[in-house]
């Protein structure tokens, strides 16, 4: 099982702990690239992906493509304020 986290590049509040522990936290400079990053991670065998609500709103694939895939778990997290 490979786990990753995706957040916006300017987000300095979410996923601090996994980042400090050296886990795979990916920062997107352009939220429009969310679907491209999801596809890339899934091709690289990441099957559990945590994504901030802010970034998830830019993806159409979360619902259309991966919603019914039992092998892929995409977890949308609430943004910290």
Buried (B, 14 or more C-beta within 10 A) or exposed (E): EEBBBBBBEEBEEBBEEBBEEEEBBBBBEEBEBBBEBBEEBBEEEBBBBBBBEBBBEBBEBBEEBBEEEEEBBBEBBEBEE
